[in-house]
Structures are given as structure tokens and as C-alpha cells.
Amino acid sequence: MDRAQTGHRGEAIAAKFYLQQGYRLLTHNFRTRMGELDLVLEKDGVIVICEVKTRAANAVIRPGAAVDYNKQKKLVLAAQLYLQQTDRLEQTIRFDVAEVICLPEGKWQVHLIKNAFEC
């Protein structure tokens, strides 16, 4: 599996994880000139923007570490555009990071960091 396939697989696994917890998937891979929103979900009136980072189990650095300040700024701008385009500016928003780890034997582990950062 190449890097793009691994990333898409991680996003699908993270989406399934959220769906099992009662979230509703609004969109995925929402592209803007500011960047892409991996997952946009909703539960109890809260919009959740989730950045998914997928890595192998032997990765030296935690996947969430890749969501640095610059990445956070891009996500906030893309989220603002999404909210404007979908007429959801008044809704509460939360930014999560889903760390998806590919374990041996083809198993996957999801570690969700809720409220990973604020805008």
C-alpha cells in the first residue's frame, strides 16, 4: 500500500470509529485553496473537524505531532470556509486529531485527541 492509499485507509477507519460513537459524517476530503479537511462530522449540534494522521506502528514520532501551528492555521481557515459555504457559522466547532496506527497483522488502532487545538 502506498502513502496515499494508507492515508485514505486511515481516514476511512477514523470515520468508522466516529460513526460507531454516534457521529454523523457531513463530508470528507473537503478541498479549499487553504487546504483540505479530512473529516467533517456532527454530533449534538457540534461540528467536528478531524485531521487524520496515519502511521506505521514503528514510527518514531506520534502522528499527531504533524499537526503543528502552521497546519492548525490552515485547518482553521479551511473550516471557516466550510462553515460559510454550508451556512453553519453559528454552530459550535471542535478540532480533533485522529492518530491511526497500522499494527502488525493488518490491525489498526485509533487514538482520538478531542479538542486538539482551538481557533
C-alpha positions in Angstrom: 0.0 0.0 0.0 1.5 3.4 -1.0 1.3 6.5 1.1 -1.9 7.9 -0.4 -3.7 4.6 0.0 -2.5 4.4 3.6 -3.8 7.9 4.3 -7.2 7.1 2.7 -7.5 3.9 4.6 -6.7 5.7 7.9 -9.4 8.3 7.1 -11.9 5.5 6.5 -11.0 3.8 9.8 -11.3 7.1 11.7 -14.7 7.8 10.1 -15.9 4.4 11.1 -14.7 5.0 14.6 -16.7 8.2 14.9 -19.8 6.7 13.3 -19.7 3.9 15.9 -19.8 6.6 18.6 -23.0 8.2 17.1 -21.4 11.0 15.0 -22.8 11.9 11.6 -20.4 12.3 8.7 -21.1 15.5 6.9 -18.3 15.3 4.4 -14.8 14.1 3.9 -11.8 15.4 1.9 -13.4 18.9 1.7 -10.9 20.8 -0.5 -10.3 24.5 -0.4 -7.5 26.8 -1.5 -6.4 26.8 2.1 -6.1 23.1 2.4 -8.2 20.0 2.9 -10.5 18.9 5.8 -10.2 15.1 6.2 -13.4 14.6 8.1 -16.3 16.9 9.0 -18.7 15.3 11.4 -21.6 16.4 13.7 -23.0 15.2 17.0 -25.3 17.1 19.4 -25.1 20.3 17.4 -21.3 20.4 17.4 -19.3 20.4 14.2 -16.1 18.3 14.5 -13.2 18.9 12.1 -10.9 16.0 12.3 -7.4 15.8 10.9 -6.4 12.2 10.4 -2.8 11.2 10.6 -1.9 7.6 9.8 1.4 6.0 10.6 3.0 2.6 11.0 3.4 1.2 14.5 7.2 1.6 14.3 7.0 5.4 13.6 9.4 7.3 15.8 7.2 10.4 16.2 3.5 10.3 17.2 1.2 11.1 14.2 -0.5 14.0 15.9 2.9 15.8 16.1 2.5 16.5 12.4 -0.4 18.9 13.2 1.8 21.8 14.0 0.9 25.5 14.4 1.0 26.1 10.6 -1.2 23.1 9.9 -3.6 24.3 12.5 -3.9 27.7 10.9 -4.7 26.1 7.5 -7.3 23.9 9.1 -9.0 26.8 10.8 -9.1 28.8 7.5 -10.5 25.8 5.6 -13.0 25.2 8.4 -14.2 28.8 8.2 -14.8 28.4 4.5 -16.7 25.2 5.0 -18.9 26.8 7.7 -19.6 29.8 5.4 -20.4 27.6 2.4 -22.8 25.3 4.4 -24.5 28.1 6.4 -23.2 26.7 9.7 -21.4 29.8 11.0 -23.4 29.8 14.3 -22.6 26.2 15.2 -20.1 25.2 17.8 -16.9 23.8 16.3 -14.3 21.5 17.6 -10.9 20.4 16.2 -9.8 16.8 16.7 -6.8 14.8 15.6 -7.2 11.1 14.9 -4.0 9.2 15.2 -4.4 5.9 13.2 -1.7 3.4 13.7 -1.2 0.4 11.4 -0.3 -2.5 13.7 1.3 -5.8 12.7 -1.1 -8.4 11.2 -3.0 -5.7 9.4 -4.8 -4.4 12.5 -5.5 -0.7 13.1 -5.6 1.3 16.3 -7.3 4.7 16.6 -6.3 7.3 19.2 -8.6 10.3 19.2 -7.3 13.7 20.5 -10.5 15.7 21.2 -10.1 19.4 21.2 -6.6 19.1 20.0 -6.4 22.8 19.4 -8.7 25.9 19.3 -9.1 28.6 16.8 
